[in-house]
């Protein structure tokens, strides 16, 4: 799947205790349909469940927790990521890590954005906004400027016509959009990714 898919049309995959909704996925070898961005996924993890250990390199991974608490394990102490915190890790040439629901009682829902690029292993940041391999990552009420991608996290947005964008809708553009997307509700929140020009 190399082109973005939107809202409820996102493909889903399942493994024990985990449901994943895929907005976009590719690999660096397949090309750069969305610049250095190679994946945008939403994961729903049951209490006590989590992903198996994995080892990879050459990517930065940004996490935004929507509900619950994410436990990220790699070398050193575990890190716990709560809602409202952007957590970015760089794998360097190789990093072994896993992601789990920190709670045995509450579900976990989080976004995972994968951006190709080299950096030192185990480089962490929790700044918002931040720039990762040339991609500006931000969370706020307004859509990113072009070229960019946006995933509605909360609330509702309207476009100049009759379109309404609600949580789970993922938009991508590589030219100056003709439409203006405005928050329609007080709680509106969007994750924006501004691509390098």
C-alpha positions in Angstrom: 0.0 0.0 0.0 1.8 3.1 -1.2 -0.9 5.7 -1.4 -2.8 7.2 1.6 -6.2 5.9 2.5 -8.7 7.8 4.5 -11.0 7.4 7.4 -12.9 4.2 7.7 -11.5 2.8 4.5 -8.1 2.2 6.1 -7.0 -1.4 5.9 -6.8 -3.3 9.2 -4.6 -6.0 10.4 -4.8 -8.1 13.6 -2.5 -10.0 16.0 -3.2 -11.2 19.5 -4.5 -8.2 21.5 -3.7 -5.7 18.8 -5.7 -4.1 16.0 -3.8 -1.9 13.5 -5.3 0.6 11.1 -3.0 1.5 8.2 -3.1 5.0 6.8 0.0 4.6 4.6 2.9 2.2 4.4 5.8 1.8 2.1 9.5 1.0 2.4 12.5 3.1 1.5 13.3 0.6 -1.3 9.8 1.1 -2.9 10.3 4.8 -3.5 9.3 8.0 -1.8 5.6 8.6 -2.6 5.4 10.7 0.5 8.9 11.9 0.7 10.8 10.3 3.6 7.6 9.2 5.4 7.3 5.4 5.0 4.4 4.6 7.4 1.5 6.1 9.3 -0.4 3.6 11.5 -2.9 3.7 14.3 -2.7 0.8 16.9 -5.3 -0.3 19.4 -3.7 -2.5 22.1 -5.7 -4.4 24.7 -4.7 -4.2 28.4 -1.5 -6.1 29.1 -0.8 -6.8 25.4 1.9 -5.5 23.1 4.2 -6.0 20.1 7.0 -8.5 20.1 10.6 -7.4 20.2 11.9 -6.1 16.8 15.2 -4.9 15.5 15.6 -2.4 12.8 17.7 0.6 11.6 17.7 3.7 9.5 14.4 5.1 10.6 13.0 7.6 13.1 9.7 6.6 14.8 7.3 9.2 16.2 4.6 8.2 18.7 1.5 10.1 19.7 -0.7 8.5 22.3 -4.4 9.1 22.0 -5.6 7.0 25.0 -3.8 5.0 27.7 -0.1 4.8 28.3 2.5 3.4 25.9 5.5 1.5 27.4 8.5 1.7 25.1 11.3 -0.7 26.0 14.8 -0.6 24.5 18.2 -0.3 26.2 18.1 1.3 29.6 14.9 2.0 31.6 11.5 1.8 30.0 9.9 5.0 28.9 6.2 5.7 29.5 4.4 7.9 27.0 1.1 9.5 28.0 -1.5 11.3 25.9 -0.4 14.8 24.8 3.3 13.8 24.5 5.1 13.4 21.1 7.8 10.8 21.6 10.4 10.3 18.8 13.1 7.6 18.8 15.9 7.2 16.2 17.0 3.7 15.6 20.5 4.5 14.2 22.0 1.6 12.3 20.2 -1.0 14.5 17.9 -0.8 17.6 16.1 -3.6 19.4 12.8 -2.4 21.0 9.2 -3.2 21.7 6.0 -1.4 22.4 3.4 -2.5 25.0 0.3 -1.3 26.8 1.6 -0.2 30.2 -1.8 -0.9 31.8 -3.3 -4.3 32.8 -6.8 -2.6 32.9 -7.0 0.2 30.4 -6.8 0.0 26.6 -4.0 1.8 24.6 -4.5 3.7 21.4 -1.6 5.4 19.6 -0.2 6.6 16.3 3.1 5.5 14.9 4.8 7.6 12.1 7.9 6.1 10.5 10.4 8.5 8.8 13.4 7.2 6.9 16.8 8.7 7.9 20.0 8.1 9.7 20.7 9.3 13.2 22.5 8.0 16.4 20.9 5.0 18.0 18.6 5.8 20.9 18.2 9.5 20.2 15.0 10.6 21.9 13.0 13.8 21.9 9.7 14.9 23.3 9.6 18.4 21.8 6.5 19.7 19.9 6.9 20.8 17.3 10.1 19.0 16.2 11.8 18.3 12.9 12.8 14.7 12.0 14.8 14.0 8.9 13.5 17.2 7.4 9.8 16.5 8.3 8.2 19.0 10.7 6.0 17.1 13.1 3.4 19.1 15.0 0.1 18.7 16.9 -2.3 21.6 17.1 -5.6 23.0 15.8 -4.4 23.9 12.3 -3.5 21.9 9.3 0.2 21.9 8.1 1.2 24.1 5.2 1.8 22.3 1.9 3.4 20.0 1.0 2.1 18.0 3.9 0.0 15.4 5.5 -2.6 15.6 8.3 -4.4 13.1 10.5 -7.4 14.4 12.4 -7.1 13.3 16.0 -10.1 14.9 17.7 -13.1 17.0 16.9 -14.3 18.1 13.4 -12.9 20.2 10.6 -14.7 21.7 7.7 -13.6 22.5 4.2 -15.0 25.4 2.1 -17.5 23.1 0.4 -19.5 20.6 2.4 -16.8 18.1 3.3 -16.3 17.3 7.0 -13.2 15.7 8.4 -13.6 13.7 11.7 -11.1 11.6 13.7 -9.3 9.0 11.6 -9.4 11.0 8.4 -5.9 11.3 6.8 -5.1 13.8 4.1 -2.1 14.2 1.9 -1.1 16.8 -0.7 2.1 17.7 -2.5 0.8 21.0 -4.1 -0.7 24.1 -2.7 -4.2 23.0 -1.7 -7.1 25.2 -3.0 -9.2 24.4 0.0 -9.0 25.8 3.5 -9.5 23.5 6.4 -10.8 25.1 9.5 -11.6 23.8 13.0 -15.3 23.4 13.5 -15.3 22.3 17.1 -13.5 23.6 20.1 -11.8 20.3 20.8 -10.4 20.0 17.2 -6.9 18.6 17.1 -4.8 17.5 14.1 -1.4 15.9 13.7 0.5 17.6 10.9 3.5 16.4 9.0 5.1 19.1 6.8 7.3 17.5 4.1 10.6 18.9 2.9 10.2 21.1 -0.2 
